[in-house]
Amino acid sequence: MDFVVRNASLPDGRTGIDIAVQDGRIAALGPALGVQGAREIDAGGDLASPPFVDAHFHMDSTLSYGMPRVNASGTLLEGIALWGELKPQLVQDALVERALQYSDWAVARGLLAIRTHVDVCDERLLAVEALLEVKRRVAPYIDLQLVAFPQDGLLRSPGAFDNLKRAIGMGVDVVGGIPHFERTMAQGAESVRLLCEFAAGQGLRVDMHCDETDDPLSRHIETLAYETWRLGMQGRVAGSHLTSMHSMDNYYVSKLLPLMRESGVAAIANPLINITLQGRHDTYPKRRGMTRVPELLAAGIDVAFGHDCVMDPWYGLGSGDMLEVAHMGLHVAQMTGQDAMRACFEAVTSTPARILGLEGYGLEPGCHADFVLLDAATPVEAIRLRAARRLVVRRGKVVAEAPPARPVLHLPGRPASVDFRIGR
Ligand code: FE2
């Protein structure tokens, strides 16, 4: 074998597992495998997980914080206006460079698949060209999936639909939208219908920014679910954000959840950004704004967590750490039970992998040899510690390494260092 990891724990609770890698694939996986590796690593009981997956990101704006100024109000709408100021000043080389730098951060964090929305409301499609170039360049180490995103509104922004179609023709993978930003509810619903029909005709997936508002009457998710069902696109459509669901009437939600389940529409929450941007017009009590994650999960609907933004007009923090995203999602959704915490880990690994339709993802024989060895024994411990990525492996090769966190102590009569893991 090219590579064997000994004595790993897995997210499903199995322990003492060896993982044998040959030719970039997992050749065998099980307890005490009788094989030799050209390289062998002792996991020492640490958690080997499939790579982190970010279901929702904006790579065209990442690492642009402060350009040309910071978002003073902290609102979504000022962020969109600020991005509108920055867009005409974008230069392709600088955009590519920022995206490549973020990709380096992602790999260091074990984040090896990202779905990024790319704004198509710029006639030049400069960001589309730039991110297609980035997608080619990072392909050996990151699966980058692009969504054609009409940031300024499909119907509201002149030429947006033509630009979106051009972007798809250039190689963008997924059809996006932003119905709550159209001029009227009716136009929002019309944009959903047009985009879903276009995607169905092209055989493409759909992922819309949908109802990213505190307005409980923003119900475009209903139309998105209906169009998904009508066009037979079950399992290929996601609604991102869905923050209006936080504020909706409970009776209405009791009808909406089964409709979403029937349609096979997935939900993508963005905890760091939703908790930051929503509720900005409230005094007190102030809404959290994140969509109803536990209720969606209980209804059998796939829910992933996305990072959404890192150092851009909407958010001035972040470093590509999906464990930080899971940590925030867990808190905002009050998902503190053991099963619920494990579901938060799945929301940044296996669930988004399913939403993106990643081929060969997982820790089973035959899957790509892509995994992360974490400085933690379980998914819950990994979230608690935002654990160091001891090893990041892509197609059987180590692409990043980090030392475990063991601060040195200088206290008489106490241990020389601290290990935050329980029972070690
Ligand atoms: Fe977004």
Residues whose N, C-alpha, C, O or C-beta is under 5 A from the ligand:
A	BS01	FE2	D308
